[in-house]
Amino acid sequence: MTNICDNNLINPNWAKHGYIQVYTGNGKGKTTASLGLAMRALGRCWKVLIVMFTKGGDDYGELKSFRNLSDEINNNLTIVQAGLDRIVYTDNKNDLDKEEVQKGWQLAKKAILNDEYNLIILDEANIAIDLGLIELEEVLDVLKHKPEDMEIVLTGRNARPEIIEIAHLVSEITPVKHYWDTGIAAREGIEY
């Protein structure tokens, strides 16, 4: 069987410019959108890094799916969880949360500065910044000096105006109606 990433029909010079994308807002689907983009990029043989800030544990359907991708696709994918196995809020964050998030941020920062990937997804980075687990000024500096052809996506609620200002694409996902409002709990396979 031929490796799809060795196919000469694929153009490795994919427009030679990468952008900064932000998926924010209080609606459902920010992480889902970014992971769909990751799948698209992997299908084009891009090297992809996903850093999941404030998300630890193993109970995410997307992680189970990514583990079952073909070896040739998985060779281009790195996923790092940079969080404890719980949801972090302003009133429950602690030093261990910051330590985990910082490990993920240092890895992401190094990957960006060393131009190691074509696409880097900083999942829930906006939340980590908003909670003070990552310094806004440091993120801005790294984004402003990213390699020209690298695509970077930041997801999460509460994107700071400074992040929105330097981004090239910003999508705000706004809730119109959600079944959670009627008391339905998060569903396996849909929300996680």
C-alpha positions as CSV (number, residue, x, y, z in Angstrom):
1,M,0.0,0.0,0.0
2,T,1.3,3.4,-0.9
3,N,1.8,6.1,1.8
4,I,-0.6,9.0,0.9
5,C,2.0,11.5,2.2
6,D,4.5,10.3,-0.5
7,N,2.0,11.0,-3.3
8,N,3.6,13.5,-5.7
9,L,0.1,14.9,-6.5
10,I,0.0,16.7,-3.1
11,N,1.4,20.2,-3.2
12,P,3.7,20.7,-0.2
13,N,3.8,24.5,-1.0
14,W,0.3,25.1,0.4
15,A,0.1,28.8,-0.4
16,K,3.3,29.6,1.7
17,H,1.4,31.6,4.3
18,G,-0.1,30.6,7.6
19,Y,-2.6,32.5,9.6
20,I,-3.7,32.9,13.2
21,Q,-7.3,31.7,13.7
22,V,-9.4,32.2,16.8
23,Y,-12.6,30.2,17.7
24,T,-14.3,31.8,20.7
25,G,-17.7,32.6,22.2
26,N,-20.1,30.9,24.6
27,G,-21.5,28.4,22.0
28,K,-20.7,24.8,21.5
29,G,-18.3,23.7,18.8
30,K,-15.0,25.6,19.2
31,T,-12.8,22.5,19.9
32,T,-14.9,20.5,17.5
33,A,-14.2,23.0,14.7
34,S,-10.5,23.0,15.4
35,L,-10.2,19.2,15.4
36,G,-12.1,19.0,12.1
37,L,-9.4,21.4,10.7
38,A,-6.7,19.1,12.2
39,M,-8.3,16.1,10.3
40,R,-8.4,18.1,7.1
41,A,-4.7,19.1,7.5
42,L,-3.7,15.5,8.4
43,G,-5.4,14.4,5.2
44,R,-3.1,16.7,3.3
45,C,0.0,15.3,5.1
46,W,0.6,18.3,7.3
47,K,2.4,17.9,10.6
48,V,-0.1,18.8,13.3
49,L,0.3,19.6,17.0
50,I,-2.7,19.8,19.3
51,V,-2.1,21.1,22.8
52,M,-5.2,20.7,25.0
53,F,-5.0,23.2,27.8
54,T,-7.0,22.6,31.0
55,K,-8.0,19.2,29.7
56,G,-6.5,16.1,31.3
57,G,-7.9,12.6,31.6
58,D,-8.8,10.1,29.0
59,D,-12.5,10.4,28.5
60,Y,-12.6,12.3,25.3
61,G,-14.0,10.6,22.2
62,E,-11.7,12.6,19.9
63,L,-8.6,11.2,21.7
64,K,-9.9,7.7,21.2
65,S,-10.5,8.4,17.5
66,F,-7.1,10.0,16.9
67,R,-5.5,6.9,18.5
68,N,-7.1,4.7,15.8
69,L,-5.9,6.7,12.8
70,S,-3.6,4.9,10.4
71,D,0.1,4.9,11.2
72,E,0.9,7.0,8.3
73,I,-1.5,9.8,9.4
74,N,-0.6,9.3,13.1
75,N,3.1,9.9,12.3
76,N,2.2,13.5,11.5
77,L,0.1,14.1,14.7
78,T,1.2,15.0,18.2
79,I,-1.4,15.5,21.0
80,V,-0.4,16.9,24.4
81,Q,-2.8,17.2,27.3
82,A,-1.9,20.1,29.5
83,G,-4.3,19.9,32.3
84,L,-5.6,17.9,35.2
85,D,-8.6,15.6,34.9
86,R,-11.2,18.2,35.8
87,I,-12.7,21.4,34.5
88,V,-10.9,24.5,35.7
89,Y,-12.8,27.7,36.8
90,T,-11.7,30.9,38.5
91,D,-12.7,29.6,41.9
92,N,-11.0,26.2,41.7
93,K,-7.7,26.8,39.8
94,N,-4.6,26.0,41.8
95,D,-0.8,25.8,41.4
96,L,-1.1,22.3,39.9
97,D,-3.3,23.6,37.1
98,K,-0.8,26.3,36.3
99,E,2.1,23.8,36.4
100,E,0.3,21.5,33.9
101,V,-0.7,24.4,31.6
102,Q,2.8,25.8,31.7
103,K,4.3,22.5,30.6
104,G,2.0,22.5,27.6
105,W,2.7,26.1,26.8
106,Q,6.5,25.7,27.0
107,L,6.2,22.7,24.6
108,A,3.9,24.7,22.2
109,K,6.1,27.8,22.3
110,K,9.2,25.7,21.5
111,A,7.4,24.0,18.6
112,I,6.3,27.4,17.2
113,L,9.7,29.0,17.6
114,N,11.5,25.9,16.1
115,D,9.0,25.7,13.2
116,E,8.3,22.0,13.9
117,Y,4.7,21.8,12.6
118,N,2.5,23.1,9.8
119,L,-0.6,23.5,12.1
120,I,-0.7,24.1,15.8
121,I,-4.0,24.0,17.7
122,L,-3.9,25.6,21.1
123,D,-7.2,24.2,22.4
124,E,-8.7,26.2,25.3
125,A,-5.7,28.6,25.2
126,N,-8.1,31.5,25.5
127,I,-9.4,30.0,28.8
128,A,-5.9,29.5,30.1
129,I,-5.0,33.1,29.3
130,D,-8.2,34.4,30.8
131,L,-7.5,32.4,34.0
132,G,-3.9,33.8,34.2
133,L,-2.4,30.3,33.7
134,I,-0.5,31.6,30.6
135,E,0.7,35.2,30.3
136,L,-1.1,37.2,27.6
137,E,2.0,39.2,26.6
138,E,4.1,36.1,26.2
139,V,1.5,34.5,23.9
140,L,1.2,37.7,21.9
141,D,5.0,37.9,21.4
142,V,5.2,34.2,20.3
143,L,2.3,34.7,17.9
144,K,3.8,37.8,16.4
145,H,7.0,36.0,15.7
146,K,5.6,32.7,14.4
147,P,7.0,31.2,11.2
148,E,5.3,32.8,8.2
149,D,3.9,29.6,6.8
150,M,2.6,28.1,10.1
151,E,-1.1,28.1,10.9
152,I,-2.0,28.5,14.5
153,V,-5.5,28.1,16.0
154,L,-6.5,29.3,19.5
155,T,-9.9,28.1,20.9
156,G,-11.9,28.8,24.0
157,R,-14.2,31.4,25.5
158,N,-13.2,34.8,26.5
159,A,-10.6,35.5,23.8
160,R,-8.8,38.6,24.8
161,P,-9.2,41.7,22.5
162,E,-5.4,41.7,22.0
163,I,-5.6,38.1,20.6
164,I,-8.5,39.0,18.4
165,E,-6.6,42.0,17.1
166,I,-3.6,40.1,15.8
167,A,-5.7,37.1,14.5
168,H,-6.4,36.9,10.8
169,L,-9.7,34.9,11.3
170,V,-12.0,35.1,14.2
171,S,-15.1,33.0,14.6
172,E,-17.4,33.7,17.5
173,I,-19.7,30.8,18.2
174,T,-22.9,32.2,19.8
175,P,-25.4,30.0,21.5
176,V,-28.9,30.4,20.2
177,K,-30.5,27.3,21.8
178,H,-29.0,24.4,23.7
179,Y,-30.6,21.3,25.1
180,W,-28.4,21.8,28.2
181,D,-30.8,24.6,29.1
182,T,-33.6,22.0,29.6
183,G,-31.5,20.0,32.0
184,I,-30.0,17.4,29.6
185,A,-26.5,16.5,30.7
186,A,-23.4,16.2,28.5
187,R,-23.7,13.2,26.2
188,E,-20.9,10.7,25.4
189,G,-20.1,10.9,21.7
190,I,-21.5,14.4,21.3
191,E,-20.0,16.6,24.1
192,Y,-17.1,14.4,24.9
